[in-house]
């Protein structure tokens, strides 16, 4: 289920905020209901349980990327320019959904509860297939190397960005980034340029 009504979206937004701030165990259904300005019974009616609410939140935040990837594939751009667009898309989505990534990383790494992640994995696999089409187009044109592990390209993009964000205090000190705006500007400019340079070095033939 990926189409939610306004009340469901309010609940998901409240859950995301409180899960990120207090952790899954710390965020109570009562507090989520209060934050969303709904009654507890409504959360139970729409989602059934807190675990199902978390699953719905993950699906909500990860669905939709396949269409954006397809749009990039269909644009009249060179393969290298499409890769730039891919990287911009990944970075913008991760920045927009920081809370969700924080929640998912914690839940999957701790394995404290068994979540039904099949729908989430299915969406991720669809996204990988859409991503592969873009890279394979460049390979078919002879622009990109054939000996590329395409599956690891998104992992490389996300890994660099998440590592930078998770080491924020060190990065702010080392790079003298003295405000939130400065930190975000560094990601948007220098870090994004570095990621694009890194990915193109993996993809393009050596001169």
C-alpha positions as a printed NumPy array, in Angstrom:
array([[  0.   ,   0.   ,   0.   ],
       [  1.593,   3.273,  -1.081],
       [ -1.416,   5.574,  -1.539],
       [ -2.23 ,   7.207,   1.786],
       [ -4.943,   9.683,   2.747],
       [ -4.214,  12.928,   4.608],
       [ -4.731,  11.428,   8.077],
       [ -2.457,   8.492,   7.309],
       [  0.219,  10.893,   6.036],
       [ -0.084,  12.924,   9.249],
       [  0.424,   9.735,  11.274],
       [  3.416,   8.667,   9.171],
       [  5.023,  12.082,   9.496],
       [  4.53 ,  12.079,  13.268],
       [  5.887,   8.536,  13.546],
       [  8.951,   9.416,  11.489],
       [  9.716,  12.401,  13.704],
       [  9.318,  10.5  ,  16.975],
       [ 11.036,   7.303,  15.786],
       [ 14.058,   9.401,  14.785],
       [ 14.079,  11.429,  18.026],
       [ 13.237,   8.701,  20.539],
       [ 13.939,   5.419,  18.735],
       [ 11.346,   2.812,  17.857],
       [ 11.047,   1.541,  21.427],
       [ 10.94 ,   5.027,  22.94 ],
       [  8.207,   6.392,  20.693],
       [  4.806,   5.324,  22.011],
       [  1.644,   5.018,  19.944],
       [  0.057,   7.469,  22.393],
       [  2.704,  10.117,  21.653],
       [  2.533,   9.47 ,  17.911],
       [ -1.243,   9.96 ,  18.067],
       [ -0.798,  13.199,  20.015],
       [  1.814,  14.47 ,  17.545],
       [ -0.449,  13.616,  14.591],
       [ -3.523,  15.044,  16.344],
       [ -5.487,  11.793,  15.964],
       [ -6.784,   9.216,  18.416],
       [ -4.97 ,   5.956,  19.128],
       [ -7.78 ,   3.886,  17.621],
       [ -7.227,   5.565,  14.257],
       [ -3.58 ,   4.427,  14.18 ],
       [ -4.669,   0.902,  15.049],
       [ -7.356,   0.996,  12.353],
       [ -5.037,   2.204,   9.607],
       [ -1.814,   0.365,  10.501],
       [ -2.601,  -2.348,  13.055],
       [  0.59 ,  -2.112,  15.126],
       [  3.682,  -0.003,  15.666],
       [  5.732,  -2.513,  13.651],
       [  3.298,  -2.235,  10.728],
       [  3.427,   1.555,  11.06 ],
       [  7.218,   1.457,  10.701],
       [  6.93 ,  -0.845,   7.68 ],
       [  4.415,   1.534,   6.059],
       [  6.736,   4.482,   6.725],
       [  9.66 ,   2.722,   5.035],
       [  7.543,   1.838,   1.99 ],
       [  6.179,   5.389,   1.817],
       [  9.643,   6.941,   1.796],
       [ 11.255,   4.506,  -0.649],
       [  8.478,   4.191,  -3.221],
       [  8.456,   6.637,  -6.099],
       [ 12.165,   6.504,  -6.881],
       [ 11.672,   4.008,  -9.717],
       [  9.591,   6.573, -11.619],
       [ 12.269,   9.229, -11.095],
       [ 14.929,   6.832, -12.382],
       [ 12.784,   6.025, -15.429],
       [ 12.415,   9.759, -16.106],
       [ 16.201,  10.158, -16.095],
       [ 16.576,   7.2  , -18.466],
       [ 14.121,   8.778, -20.921],
       [ 15.748,  12.217, -20.918],
       [ 17.712,  13.317, -23.977],
       [ 21.054,  13.415, -22.173],
       [ 24.456,  11.794, -22.584],
       [ 25.164,   8.747, -20.379],
       [ 27.585,  10.801, -18.265],
       [ 24.991,  13.546, -17.746],
       [ 22.413,  10.936, -16.759],
       [ 24.829,   9.622, -14.127],
       [ 25.168,  13.167, -12.777],
       [ 21.373,  13.332, -12.531],
       [ 21.347,   9.941, -10.788],
       [ 23.79 ,  11.145,  -8.168],
       [ 21.837,  14.37 ,  -7.624],
       [ 18.685,  12.261,  -7.159],
       [ 20.253,   9.925,  -4.611],
       [ 21.758,  12.778,  -2.597],
       [ 18.561,  14.839,  -2.591],
       [ 16.445,  11.852,  -1.511],
       [ 18.786,  10.89 ,   1.308],
       [ 18.968,  14.481,   2.565],
       [ 15.186,  14.811,   2.35 ],
       [ 14.619,  11.499,   4.168],
       [ 17.417,  11.637,   6.764],
       [ 15.11 ,  10.59 ,   9.591],
       [ 13.875,   7.539,   7.731],
       [ 17.395,   6.396,   6.829],
       [ 18.429,   6.809,  10.462],
       [ 15.491,   4.674,  11.612],
       [ 15.999,   1.945,   9.003],
       [ 19.748,   1.733,   9.637],
       [ 19.169,   1.291,  13.372],
       [ 16.393,  -1.279,  13.015],
       [ 18.192,  -3.403,  10.432],
       [ 21.538,  -3.261,  12.246],
       [ 20.179,  -4.172,  15.691],
       [ 17.74 ,  -6.861,  14.484],
       [ 15.778,  -6.325,  17.68 ],
       [ 12.519,  -7.184,  15.954],
       [ 11.554,  -9.14 ,  12.867],
       [ 10.016,  -6.824,  10.297],
       [  8.334,  -7.9  ,   7.094],
       [ 10.763,  -6.24 ,   4.702],
       [  9.639,  -8.057,   1.539],
       [  7.783,  -5.038,   0.1  ],
       [ 10.744,  -2.78 ,   0.932],
       [ 13.212,  -5.189,  -0.696],
       [ 10.977,  -5.529,  -3.765],
       [ 10.946,  -1.749,  -4.213],
       [ 14.726,  -1.587,  -3.781],
       [ 15.194,  -4.333,  -6.387],
       [ 12.97 ,  -2.436,  -8.836],
       [ 15.079,   0.675,  -8.243],
       [ 18.275,  -1.284,  -8.894],
       [ 16.875,  -2.584, -12.177],
       [ 15.936,   0.958, -13.277],
       [ 19.419,   2.147, -12.271],
       [ 21.03 ,  -0.72 , -14.239],
       [ 19.185,   0.319, -17.416],
       [ 20.834,   3.73 , -17.283],
       [ 24.327,   2.306, -16.814],
       [ 23.774,  -0.399, -19.436],
       [ 22.735,   2.265, -21.949],
       [ 26.128,   3.89 , -21.497],
       [ 27.823,   0.517, -21.866],
       [ 25.907,  -0.216, -25.078],
       [ 27.121,   3.115, -26.484],
       [ 30.703,   2.239, -25.594],
       [ 30.963,   5.155, -23.158],
       [ 31.09 ,   3.113, -19.948],
       [ 33.328,   0.164, -19.201],
       [ 31.851,  -3.339, -19.385],
       [ 33.643,  -4.658, -16.27 ],
       [ 31.581,  -2.665, -13.771],
       [ 29.809,  -4.08 , -10.737],
       [ 26.666,  -2.014, -11.354],
       [ 25.041,  -3.226,  -8.138],
       [ 27.759,  -1.527,  -6.057],
       [ 27.478,   1.896,  -7.741],
       [ 24.438,   3.051,  -5.689],
       [ 26.094,   1.555,  -2.595],
       [ 29.17 ,   3.681,  -3.274],
       [ 27.117,   6.849,  -3.693],
       [ 25.054,   6.278,  -0.561],
       [ 28.032,   5.018,   1.449],
       [ 30.103,   8.163,   0.89 ],
       [ 27.21 ,  10.456,   1.759],
       [ 26.042,   8.529,   4.836],
       [ 29.621,   8.244,   6.152],
       [ 30.005,  12.016,   5.818],
       [ 26.728,  12.652,   7.645],
       [ 27.379,  10.133,  10.419],
       [ 30.74 ,  11.771,  11.143],
       [ 29.273,  15.255,  11.198],
       [ 31.089,  16.55 ,  14.287],
       [ 34.474,  15.508,  12.89 ],
       [ 33.689,  16.895,   9.423],
       [ 32.511,  20.218,  10.849],
       [ 35.722,  20.557,  12.85 ],
       [ 38.109,  19.368,  10.126],
       [ 36.471,  21.435,   7.379],
       [ 35.612,  24.437,   9.593],
       [ 31.909,  24.228,   8.835],
       [ 30.448,  26.453,  11.521],
       [ 26.712,  26.264,  10.807],
       [ 23.999,  23.958,   9.516],
       [ 23.887,  25.989,   6.31 ],
       [ 27.643,  25.583,   5.816],
       [ 27.409,  21.825,   6.376],
       [ 24.529,  21.437,   3.904],
       [ 26.259,  23.686,   1.354],
       [ 29.39 ,  21.526,   1.563],
       [ 27.317,  18.412,   0.811],
       [ 25.545,  20.113,  -2.073],
       [ 28.732,  21.435,  -3.655],
       [ 32.073,  19.874,  -2.722],
       [ 30.867,  16.432,  -1.588],
       [ 28.474,  16.019,  -4.518],
       [ 31.243,  16.995,  -6.976],
       [ 33.589,  14.477,  -5.312],
       [ 30.999,  11.687,  -5.563],
       [ 30.38 ,  12.458,  -9.243],
       [ 34.115,  12.439,  -9.94 ],
       [ 34.494,   9.118,  -8.093],
       [ 31.633,   7.387,  -9.906],
       [ 32.753,   8.616, -13.32 ],
       [ 36.26 ,   7.335, -12.586],
       [ 34.697,   3.898, -12.042],
       [ 32.49 ,   4.055, -15.135],
       [ 34.485,   5.78 , -17.85 ],
       [ 37.235,   4.264, -19.952],
       [ 40.727,   5.382, -19.018],
       [ 42.267,   7.815, -21.482]])
